[in-house]
């Protein structure tokens, strides 16, 4: 029986991949409101095979000792397959006289096929995870694979208005998956609605990671997750416990969708009809910017971003986007840590109201990572806000006559360099001191376990705390009545050194290829790419093809982490059973 359903898993993955390839071809080549006969016959054959294999697998799995939820999910997949096959035949008989109705059914059909494919692939990936594969290698491979698939999708004829070069497609896909936001082509005029939907999908997957979705689907389909899969996810989300990693991943997905939905509602309310008279365009604008903001991607469907005239002075929109950026960049572990603290407070409050005994709240609920990240983020936001308000008073802020407008613009100007990439002003006219502050904010970036980049707030905090300890002659680093471990200090030092080496090399290579662009603009571009920020001083689209490739590599390294890449390809040292004599080094 076990051999039977393993074979059916592989067959299902192959057939669902074939069905997915058919719909990609159809979407990318044929008109969206049409139903090509060749596509119908190919999908009909695929669904006939899927129904047979799905039933065979369901029967073979029924006798296996698995959770009832797994059998229910398998039965759901059987029903879904039959429903999608029925929907396919409905589309073949439907004339496209009701475009919206036809489009909804087609999207449902194709969305169901994508869901089936992801479910089946997640099962196949279980066999990969069960092998002794380095979790870091799995992590970076998943991002590289999504970038490759995204590049192919963006090259489809229907994804762009007048086509796109291969280099630009790879660059755009990398920027979306790495949630950077740097663009070499105008998103608004280059990509069709399909192209923008592809970008949105790449941003969402890149923000959370494809392993997040496949792990949940694998758990639903099989009732368990392999040890290697749990190890990879634990490494990805900086979790200390493997036992609850699936619960953590599920909460991350739910929290992400929750905040993105709230952002979608608020953005739609804030823009009204200023963006477009078409209701569907307004809805897509709100959805696109909500996901892009929470994932810290910085992509916009407007040519000049939030500096476009219809939304340039829409301060409520700017605040909504800014808070979405902060929520996405603060880090999931820190958000959950804070929610746990609030829950304990609320429970104890109600116990007091009811006269029940109240235990003392564990003061360690808000851990050192929460305190460091929140403190550092607050300091950086304060520095960014004050310096922007000071340095840009007679420059970009002069276009905002009201004090409220200056405050919101300064606040947004302190948030967006923290890996966000949105702009409400013309960045090319920023004063030099503001640009220098932006470089610092971009370099440090967001908090660990978030959708943002940079060396991370906790890394910068540990580095500065260690510096303070050395200056004061202390032999250990302490903060918030806690001693920072030597491993954390060594890792922070390694991250800083590696980041400076990458930034220096990136600036050098681009300066060789585009020496006429100016050192400051090149450095700003490289910092923005490495920290996955997406801000630019108007240089990205003017770079040569070789410089674009350099930025592609830097964006990828910045997203997955330089240390993660080195760990993935280097043999890890085993426990050392010896110790050399120590000696002080002269500095």
Number of C-alpha atoms within 10 A of each C-alpha: 13 10 9 12 18 17 14 21 19 15 17 26 22 16 19 26 19 16 25 22 12 19 21 16 16 19 20 20 13 16 11 17 16 17 20 13 10 11 15 18 14 14 22 18 13 19 23 14 15 25 19 13 19 25 17 14 21 18 15 17 19 14 10 11 7 13 12 11 13 18 20 14 16 22 16 11 21 19 14 17 21 16 13 20 19 14 15 21 14 14 18 15 9 12 13 15 9 10 12 11 11 20 16 10 16 20 12 14 20 19 15 17 22 17 16 23 20 21 24 25 21 25 24 17 16 21 13 15 20 13 12 9 14 18 22 23 16 20 21 19 15 15 22 17 12 19 25 14 14 22 21 15 22 27 19 18 18 23 24 20 13 11 15 18 10 13 16 20 22 23 25 26 28 30 32 33 29 36 37 36 30 29 21 19 17 14 21 15 13 16 23 17 16 18 22 22 15 20 26 21 17 25 29 24 21 26 26 22 22 18 21 19 17 20 26 21 22 23 18 21 21 19 16 16 21 18 16 20 27 20 18 23 25 21 17 20 20 13 15 10 11 17 11 13 21 20 11 21 21 16 14 19 14 12 15 20 15 12 17 24 16 14 24 22 15 17 24 22 15 18 18 13 14 12 18 14 10 9 13 10 14 20 17 17 20 25 20 23 27 26 29 31 31 29 32 37 33 31 29 22 19 18 15 18 22 24 18 16 14 14 19 18 18 18 19 16 19 23 16 19 28 24 16 24 31 25 20 28 28 23 21 24 20 21 18 16 17 15 13 14 17 13 12 14 13 12 12 18 14 12 14 12 9 9 9 11 9 12 8 8 11 9 8 8 14 15 14 17 16 21 15 20 23 17 15 21 26 12 12 21 21 15 15 26 20 15 19 28 22 14 16 18 15 11 11 21 21 12 13 16 9 10 10 11 17 21 18 21 26 23 21 26 24 24 28 29 29 35 35 38 28 31 24 23 20 16 16 12 12 16 15 11 14 18 19 13 18 23 21 15 27 30 28 25 30 34 31 24 22 24 30 33 34 28 24 27 27 25 25 22 19 23 21 13 18 21 14 14 15 13 9 9 9 12 9 13 20 16 13 10 7 10 11 17 12 11 9 14 17 12 15 21 17 14 20 16 11 16 23 13 11 18 19 14 15 24 22 17 15 24 17 11 14 17 12 9 14 11 15 14 18 24 19 20 25 28 33 33 35 32 34 37 37 32 28 24 16 13 18 20 15 12 17 13 14 14 20 20 17 19 28 23 17 24 32 24 22 26 28 19 22 18 15 19 16 12 15 19 11 10 9 9 6 6 6 6 5 5 6 5 4 6 6 5 5 4 3
